[in-house]
Amino acid sequence: MSDEELLRSRGLRVTRPRLAVLDVLAGGGHLDVDEIARRVRLKLDSVSTQAVYDVLGALSRAGLARRIEPAGSPARYEARTGDNHHHVVCRSCGEVADVDCAVGAAPCLEADNTSGFEIDEAEVTFWGLCPSCQAGRRSDG
């Protein structure tokens, strides 16, 4: 399905900024708004940061982008949606990587007390040091 068809299937108008943001997110990673805006400007020349925020909000509400907010970091966005994956964040450099949920049963969706909520997703953030920061720590020691 083309990006145009994808937008229409979710009830969104097809606009150049939406197409550009989808293209940037399709490149992978966990990008903050400033990086997304920088990459979009390479494609469109002129787009405001507010327009990028607006597009990301619309894409997130439509399930075409996922917003993650690691503690102490700006919000980041990714194209991987519709599954129950988690993230690992480097305490030193802030790099973010995906962590798949347990294969088979998803124990993270079986909350002890849901207070009447119907749970459809869990967000778990693992923290540690990425391989580059580990190597730097070893070479400093």
CYANA upper distance limits for C-alpha pairs under 8 A (distance plus 0.5 A):
  1 MET  CA      5 GLU  CA      6.56
  1 MET  CA      6 LEU  CA      6.80
  2 SER  CA      6 LEU  CA      6.60
  3 ASP  CA      7 LEU  CA      6.63
  3 ASP  CA     19 LEU  CA      7.14
  3 ASP  CA     22 LEU  CA      7.92
  4 GLU  CA      8 ARG  CA      6.81
  4 GLU  CA     14 VAL  CA      6.43
  4 GLU  CA     19 LEU  CA      7.87
  5 GLU  CA      9 SER  CA      6.45
  6 LEU  CA     10 ARG  CA      7.05
  7 LEU  CA     11 GLY  CA      7.00
  7 LEU  CA     12 LEU  CA      5.55
  7 LEU  CA     13 ARG  CA      7.09
  7 LEU  CA     14 VAL  CA      6.74
  8 ARG  CA     12 LEU  CA      5.68
  8 ARG  CA     13 ARG  CA      6.74
  8 ARG  CA     14 VAL  CA      7.41
 10 ARG  CA     62 ALA  CA      6.52
 14 VAL  CA     18 ARG  CA      7.27
 14 VAL  CA     19 LEU  CA      7.63
 15 THR  CA     19 LEU  CA      6.75
 16 ARG  CA     20 ALA  CA      6.55
 16 ARG  CA     44 LEU  CA      8.29
 17 PRO  CA     21 VAL  CA      6.58
 17 PRO  CA     40 VAL  CA      8.03
 17 PRO  CA     44 LEU  CA      8.10
 17 PRO  CA     47 VAL  CA      7.95
 17 PRO  CA     51 ALA  CA      8.24
 17 PRO  CA     52 VAL  CA      7.84
 17 PRO  CA     55 VAL  CA      7.65
 18 ARG  CA     22 LEU  CA      6.62
 18 ARG  CA     55 VAL  CA      6.36
 18 ARG  CA     59 LEU  CA      8.50
 19 LEU  CA     23 ASP  CA      6.67
 20 ALA  CA     24 VAL  CA      6.74
 20 ALA  CA     40 VAL  CA      6.24
 20 ALA  CA     43 LYS  CA      7.35
 20 ALA  CA     44 LEU  CA      8.07
 21 VAL  CA     25 LEU  CA      6.65
 21 VAL  CA     36 ILE  CA      7.51
 21 VAL  CA     40 VAL  CA      6.74
 21 VAL  CA     52 VAL  CA      7.99
 21 VAL  CA     55 VAL  CA      7.94
 21 VAL  CA     56 LEU  CA      8.14
 22 LEU  CA     26 ALA  CA      6.54
 22 LEU  CA     79 ALA  CA      8.21
 23 ASP  CA     27 GLY  CA      7.18
 24 VAL  CA     28 GLY  CA      8.15
 24 VAL  CA     36 ILE  CA      7.19
 24 VAL  CA     39 ARG  CA      7.22
 24 VAL  CA     40 VAL  CA      7.39
 25 LEU  CA     29 GLY  CA      7.85
 25 LEU  CA     31 LEU  CA      8.37
 25 LEU  CA     36 ILE  CA      8.32
 25 LEU  CA     65 ALA  CA      8.32
 25 LEU  CA     77 TYR  CA      8.05
 25 LEU  CA     78 GLU  CA      6.28
 25 LEU  CA     79 ALA  CA      5.77
 26 ALA  CA     79 ALA  CA      6.43
 28 GLY  CA     78 GLU  CA      7.30
 28 GLY  CA     79 ALA  CA      7.41
 29 GLY  CA     78 GLU  CA      6.72
 29 GLY  CA     96 VAL  CA      8.48
 29 GLY  CA     97 ALA  CA      8.27
 30 HIS  CA     76 ARG  CA      6.03
 30 HIS  CA     77 TYR  CA      5.87
 30 HIS  CA     78 GLU  CA      5.63
 30 HIS  CA     96 VAL  CA      6.98
 30 HIS  CA     97 ALA  CA      8.14
 31 LEU  CA     35 GLU  CA      6.59
 31 LEU  CA     36 ILE  CA      6.77
 31 LEU  CA     76 ARG  CA      5.46
 31 LEU  CA     77 TYR  CA      5.83
 31 LEU  CA     78 GLU  CA      7.20
 32 ASP  CA     36 ILE  CA      6.81
 32 ASP  CA     74 PRO  CA      7.03
 32 ASP  CA     75 ALA  CA      6.44
 32 ASP  CA     76 ARG  CA      4.79
 32 ASP  CA     77 TYR  CA      6.79
 33 VAL  CA     37 ALA  CA      6.45
 33 VAL  CA     49 THR  CA      8.04
 33 VAL  CA     52 VAL  CA      7.66
 33 VAL  CA     53 TYR  CA      7.44
 33 VAL  CA     75 ALA  CA      7.99
 33 VAL  CA     76 ARG  CA      7.35
 33 VAL  CA     77 TYR  CA      8.20
 34 ASP  CA     38 ARG  CA      6.61
 34 ASP  CA     49 THR  CA      7.80
 35 GLU  CA     39 ARG  CA      6.75
 36 ILE  CA     40 VAL  CA      6.55
 36 ILE  CA     52 VAL  CA      8.14
 37 ALA  CA     41 ARG  CA      6.57
 37 ALA  CA     47 VAL  CA      8.04
 37 ALA  CA     48 SER  CA      8.14
 37 ALA  CA     49 THR  CA      6.50
 37 ALA  CA     52 VAL  CA      6.65
 38 ARG  CA     42 LEU  CA      7.16
 39 ARG  CA     43 LYS  CA      7.44
 40 VAL  CA     44 LEU  CA      6.61
 40 VAL  CA     45 ASP  CA      8.24
 40 VAL  CA     47 VAL  CA      8.04
 41 ARG  CA     45 ASP  CA      5.09
 41 ARG  CA     46 SER  CA      6.24
 41 ARG  CA     47 VAL  CA      6.71
 47 VAL  CA     51 ALA  CA      7.00
 47 VAL  CA     52 VAL  CA      7.86
 48 SER  CA     52 VAL  CA      7.06
 49 THR  CA     53 TYR  CA      6.80
 50 GLN  CA     54 ASP  CA      6.66
 51 ALA  CA     55 VAL  CA      6.64
 52 VAL  CA     56 LEU  CA      6.58
 53 TYR  CA     57 GLY  CA      6.63
 54 ASP  CA     58 ALA  CA      6.80
 55 VAL  CA     59 LEU  CA      6.57
 56 LEU  CA     60 SER  CA      6.43
 56 LEU  CA     65 ALA  CA      7.60
 56 LEU  CA     77 TYR  CA      8.38
 57 GLY  CA     61 ARG  CA      6.66
 58 ALA  CA     62 ALA  CA      6.66
 59 LEU  CA     63 GLY  CA      6.70
 59 LEU  CA     64 LEU  CA      5.46
 59 LEU  CA     65 ALA  CA      5.84
 60 SER  CA     64 LEU  CA      6.20
 60 SER  CA     65 ALA  CA      5.06
 60 SER  CA     66 ARG  CA      6.03
 60 SER  CA     67 ARG  CA      7.23
 61 ARG  CA     65 ALA  CA      8.49
 63 GLY  CA     81 THR  CA      7.17
 63 GLY  CA     82 GLY  CA      7.90
 64 LEU  CA     79 ALA  CA      7.01
 64 LEU  CA     81 THR  CA      7.17
 65 ALA  CA     77 TYR  CA      6.99
 65 ALA  CA     78 GLU  CA      6.16
 65 ALA  CA     79 ALA  CA      5.28
 65 ALA  CA     80 ARG  CA      7.37
 65 ALA  CA     81 THR  CA      6.77
 66 ARG  CA     77 TYR  CA      5.97
 66 ARG  CA     78 GLU  CA      5.81
 66 ARG  CA     79 ALA  CA      6.77
 66 ARG  CA     80 ARG  CA      7.26
 66 ARG  CA     81 THR  CA      6.39
 67 ARG  CA     75 ALA  CA      7.04
 67 ARG  CA     76 ARG  CA      6.20
 67 ARG  CA     77 TYR  CA      5.10
 67 ARG  CA     78 GLU  CA      7.26
 68 ILE  CA     75 ALA  CA      6.23
 68 ILE  CA     76 ARG  CA      5.80
 68 ILE  CA     77 TYR  CA      6.69
 69 GLU  CA     73 SER  CA      7.18
 69 GLU  CA     74 PRO  CA      6.99
 69 GLU  CA     75 ALA  CA      5.04
 69 GLU  CA     76 ARG  CA      6.78
 70 PRO  CA     74 PRO  CA      7.89
 70 PRO  CA     75 ALA  CA      7.63
 70 PRO  CA     89 VAL  CA      7.98
 70 PRO  CA    125 THR  CA      7.75
 73 SER  CA     94 GLY  CA      8.19
 84 ASN  CA    100 ASP  CA      7.84
 84 ASN  CA    101 CYS  CA      6.70
 84 ASN  CA    121 GLU  CA      6.56
 84 ASN  CA    122 ALA  CA      7.26
 84 ASN  CA    123 GLU  CA      8.35
 85 HIS  CA     98 ASP  CA      7.25
 85 HIS  CA     99 VAL  CA      6.33
 85 HIS  CA    100 ASP  CA      5.09
 85 HIS  CA    101 CYS  CA      5.66
 85 HIS  CA    123 GLU  CA      8.29
 86 HIS  CA     98 ASP  CA      6.36
 86 HIS  CA     99 VAL  CA      5.41
 86 HIS  CA    100 ASP  CA      6.55
 86 HIS  CA    101 CYS  CA      7.05
 86 HIS  CA    123 GLU  CA      6.50
 86 HIS  CA    124 VAL  CA      5.86
 86 HIS  CA    125 THR  CA      6.71
 86 HIS  CA    126 PHE  CA      8.45
 87 HIS  CA     96 VAL  CA      7.01
 87 HIS  CA     97 ALA  CA      6.08
 87 HIS  CA     98 ASP  CA      5.11
 87 HIS  CA     99 VAL  CA      5.66
 87 HIS  CA    124 VAL  CA      7.19
 87 HIS  CA    125 THR  CA      5.60
 87 HIS  CA    126 PHE  CA      6.64
 88 VAL  CA     96 VAL  CA      6.16
 88 VAL  CA     97 ALA  CA      5.86
 88 VAL  CA     98 ASP  CA      6.90
 88 VAL  CA     99 VAL  CA      7.06
 88 VAL  CA    125 THR  CA      6.15
 88 VAL  CA    126 PHE  CA      4.89
 88 VAL  CA    127 TRP  CA      6.00
 88 VAL  CA    128 GLY  CA      7.75
 89 VAL  CA     94 GLY  CA      6.34
 89 VAL  CA     95 GLU  CA      6.18
 89 VAL  CA     96 VAL  CA      5.08
 89 VAL  CA     97 ALA  CA      7.19
 89 VAL  CA    125 THR  CA      7.64
 89 VAL  CA    126 PHE  CA      6.74
 89 VAL  CA    127 TRP  CA      5.45
 89 VAL  CA    128 GLY  CA      6.86
 89 VAL  CA    129 LEU  CA      8.06
 89 VAL  CA    130 CYS  CA      8.28
 90 CYS  CA     94 GLY  CA      5.26
 90 CYS  CA     95 GLU  CA      5.75
 90 CYS  CA     96 VAL  CA      7.10
 90 CYS  CA    127 TRP  CA      6.48
 90 CYS  CA    128 GLY  CA      5.60
 90 CYS  CA    129 LEU  CA      5.09
 90 CYS  CA    130 CYS  CA      5.80
 91 ARG  CA    127 TRP  CA      6.81
 91 ARG  CA    128 GLY  CA      6.12
 91 ARG  CA    129 LEU  CA      6.30
 92 SER  CA    129 LEU  CA      6.98
 92 SER  CA    133 CYS  CA      7.21
 93 CYS  CA    133 CYS  CA      7.77
 95 GLU  CA    130 CYS  CA      7.66
101 CYS  CA    106 ALA  CA      7.14
101 CYS  CA    108 CYS  CA      8.37
102 ALA  CA    106 ALA  CA      6.28
102 ALA  CA    107 PRO  CA      7.86
106 ALA  CA    110 GLU  CA      7.88
108 CYS  CA    122 ALA  CA      6.71
109 LEU  CA    119 ILE  CA      6.97
109 LEU  CA    120 ASP  CA      7.56
109 LEU  CA    121 GLU  CA      7.00
109 LEU  CA    122 ALA  CA      6.49
114 THR  CA    118 GLU  CA      7.74
114 THR  CA    119 ILE  CA      7.89
129 LEU  CA    133 CYS  CA      6.41
129 LEU  CA    134 GLN  CA      6.47
130 CYS  CA    134 GLN  CA      6.68
131 PRO  CA    135 ALA  CA      6.65
132 SER  CA    136 GLY  CA      6.73
133 CYS  CA    137 ARG  CA      6.59
134 GLN  CA    138 ARG  CA      6.77
135 ALA  CA    139 SER  CA      6.73
136 GLY  CA    140 ASP  CA      6.64
137 ARG  CA    141 GLY  CA      6.79
